[in-house]
Amino acid sequence: MKYTFTALLLFVSIITSPAQPGRRLAPTTALNYDWREGFVSITELTAAAGLSATESPMSAYYYGITSVAGWQFSRNLKAGGGAGVHIHNQGILLPLFLDFRLSLNARELVPFIAGTGGVTIDPADIDASRVFINPSVGIRYVAANRKAVTLSAGVMVLAGSAYDRKSFINVKLGAEFKKR
């Protein structure tokens, strides 16, 4: 009798498990929109201070703006491509990059890890383009439906030739908008 009851209980739980809701319900409307897949636009103001050898050209500091057009694949994963302008102490660089973001939870305050990488183009000398990577950590605040504010910090490394490497510690303040 005990085995029959256990088998019946197991059978009922297996049959009714697909009846669970497929989507989790968010505690607020803003979070409900934030969890949805769709197009996302992220615009960030950035400022950075050079690390190590800051005497070489374009290695003391920079500030600028970047914009990413991407897609949110799930509640926690976003990816996209972007472009921007970085004004360095002795010139201007135009970054073209890919951006990946992984959110660590899904509430109003969302810690995230970001990875950005691509090339920077020097309009004064096109042949002097450099590759860069910029891993960072940050926090997102879901401010309203389809809108969030981001703040992150990271390390950016620019590499040109074997002896031309620059590194910066940077801070980014951004706004995120979702369509849909």
C-alpha positions in Angstrom: 0.0 0.0 0.0 2.8 2.4 0.9 4.5 1.8 -2.5 1.3 2.3 -4.4 0.6 5.6 -2.6 4.2 6.8 -3.4 3.9 5.8 -7.0 0.6 7.6 -7.3 2.0 10.7 -5.7 5.0 10.7 -8.1 2.8 10.2 -11.1 0.5 13.1 -10.1 3.5 15.4 -9.6 5.0 14.5 -13.0 1.7 15.1 -14.7 1.0 18.5 -13.1 4.5 19.9 -13.3 3.9 21.4 -16.8 1.0 23.4 -15.3 3.4 25.7 -13.5 3.5 29.2 -14.9 6.2 29.5 -17.7 6.9 33.2 -16.8 7.8 34.5 -13.4 5.8 37.5 -12.4 7.7 40.6 -11.4 6.8 42.5 -8.2 6.6 45.8 -10.2 5.6 46.8 -13.7 9.0 48.3 -14.3 10.7 45.0 -13.5 8.2 43.1 -15.7 9.3 45.2 -18.7 13.0 44.9 -17.7 12.8 41.1 -17.8 11.5 40.9 -21.3 13.6 40.1 -24.4 14.0 42.9 -27.0 16.0 45.7 -28.4 18.0 47.7 -25.9 20.0 51.0 -26.3 22.7 51.9 -23.8 24.4 55.3 -23.9 27.2 56.0 -21.4 29.4 58.9 -20.4 32.9 57.7 -19.6 36.0 59.2 -17.9 39.3 57.5 -17.2 42.7 58.1 -15.7 45.8 56.5 -17.1 47.7 53.8 -15.2 51.5 53.4 -15.2 53.4 55.2 -18.0 51.2 58.3 -18.6 54.0 60.3 -20.3 53.4 58.7 -23.7 50.9 60.3 -26.1 47.2 59.7 -25.3 47.9 57.8 -22.1 47.2 60.3 -19.3 43.4 60.4 -19.4 40.3 60.4 -21.6 36.6 61.2 -21.4 33.9 60.6 -23.9 30.6 59.0 -24.9 29.6 55.6 -26.3 26.4 54.1 -27.4 25.4 50.5 -27.8 22.6 49.0 -29.8 21.9 45.5 -28.7 19.4 42.8 -27.8 18.4 41.4 -24.5 18.2 37.6 -24.9 17.0 36.8 -21.4 16.5 38.5 -18.0 20.2 38.2 -17.4 22.0 38.4 -20.8 22.5 41.4 -23.2 24.8 41.8 -26.2 25.3 44.4 -28.9 27.6 46.5 -30.9 28.6 50.1 -30.3 30.6 53.2 -31.3 31.7 56.3 -29.6 34.2 59.1 -29.2 37.0 59.2 -26.6 38.9 62.5 -26.2 42.4 61.7 -24.9 44.9 64.2 -23.5 46.6 64.5 -27.0 44.0 63.3 -29.5 40.8 61.7 -30.3 40.0 58.0 -30.7 36.8 56.5 -32.2 36.0 53.1 -30.6 34.0 50.4 -32.5 33.2 47.5 -30.2 31.1 44.6 -29.1 29.5 44.7 -25.7 28.3 41.8 -23.5 26.5 42.2 -20.1 25.5 39.5 -17.6 23.2 40.6 -14.8 23.5 38.7 -11.5 19.9 39.1 -10.4 16.7 40.7 -11.5 15.5 43.3 -9.0 15.5 47.1 -8.9 19.2 47.2 -8.1 21.0 44.8 -10.5 24.7 44.1 -10.2 26.3 43.2 -13.6 29.5 42.1 -15.2 30.3 43.6 -18.6 32.9 42.9 -21.3 33.6 45.3 -24.1 36.2 44.8 -26.8 37.0 46.1 -30.3 39.2 48.6 -32.1 39.8 52.3 -31.8 40.5 54.4 -34.8 42.6 57.5 -34.7 41.2 59.9 -37.3 44.5 61.7 -37.5 46.4 58.5 -38.4 44.1 55.7 -39.7 47.0 53.2 -39.8 47.5 53.7 -36.0 44.4 51.8 -35.0 44.5 49.8 -31.7 42.6 46.9 -30.2 41.1 47.2 -26.7 39.4 45.3 -24.0 37.4 46.8 -21.2 36.1 44.4 -18.5 34.0 46.1 -15.9 31.6 45.6 -13.0 28.6 47.8 -12.2 25.1 48.3 -10.9 21.9 49.0 -12.7 18.9 50.8 -11.2 15.6 50.1 -13.0 14.1 53.5 -12.8 10.9 53.1 -14.7 9.2 51.1 -17.4 11.9 50.4 -20.1 14.4 52.8 -18.5 17.4 52.1 -16.3 20.5 54.0 -15.0 23.9 52.3 -15.0 27.1 53.0 -13.1 30.2 50.8 -13.7 34.0 50.8 -13.2 36.6 48.8 -15.1 40.0 48.6 -16.6 40.6 49.5 -20.3 43.7 48.2 -22.1 44.6 49.6 -25.5 47.2 47.7 -27.5 48.9 48.8 -30.7 52.3 47.6 -31.5 54.3 45.4 -29.2 55.7 48.4 -27.3 52.6 50.5 -27.4 50.2 49.5 -24.6 48.1 51.9 -22.5 45.9 51.1 -19.6 43.2 53.1 -17.8 40.9 52.8 -14.9 37.5 54.1 -16.1 34.1 54.9 -14.7 30.9 54.9 -16.8 27.5 56.5 -16.1 24.8 55.5 -18.5 21.2 55.4 -19.4 19.5 52.3 -20.8 16.3 52.3 -22.9 14.3 49.3 -24.1 11.9 49.1 -26.9 8.7 47.1 -26.7 
